[in-house]
Amino acid sequence: RSSGGYPANIVQAAAPLAVPATEMDPATLAEGTRLVQLGAFDTPDEARAEWTRLLNANPDLLMGKALVVQSAASGGRDFFRLRAAGFATEDETRGLCAQLLKRDATCIPVVHR
């Protein structure tokens, strides 16, 4: 017997995409590397979870980009920047951010210092 138009032995996958991400150590990035910043989080795990969410929601934009989680401090508070690497030009970073902003995501072009 079938349900919902599918044979009973076929199950539709409802799980999010399991997309492997390349993570880059920020210490290995050359000064001047073009990145986009996708948020700031209290822990590295929160930043990585947001990367997974964004990548699953926007594979057409983020596939092939590398994840960068960079620790920072400001105003006596430690946090972790979620960034993506894999851009050749400033125009590429600006273009990606323009598309992500249209999809209600946070995105700021930045240069690694």
Steps between C-alpha positions, in 0.01 A plus 500: 500500500623852430447817695531854371559376149821316593542122518505384860864390479632847402571745777554866428801650678410793722843544660704808416784464255817357650753726331864457594673832557866578472605696807800727475712609795500882498871492590572347157326779305724754330452864592266655243297180443144592403230352725137556586387518860176316567457569871659505843428239768578417861662164421676340203234226500222759458690653207543156336130420552405827328734411211321168457162675507608764248665246270191278501277802432728649232702222334490687169691789661724334761595164348873492444572773754709424808385557857716725720431538873713778643521594868481869585451728797326833530386697801638236736294227332633201308306378196545302180458643152345274238662571167521338158809488278542420133473833320739644243372857491315761701223487238447130579460570872265791435296294254460211742399734781246675278338163424504384864355830621208452258441168681500671843845373599772711658805554280784752506799496259824512700874473444713279725756703698 
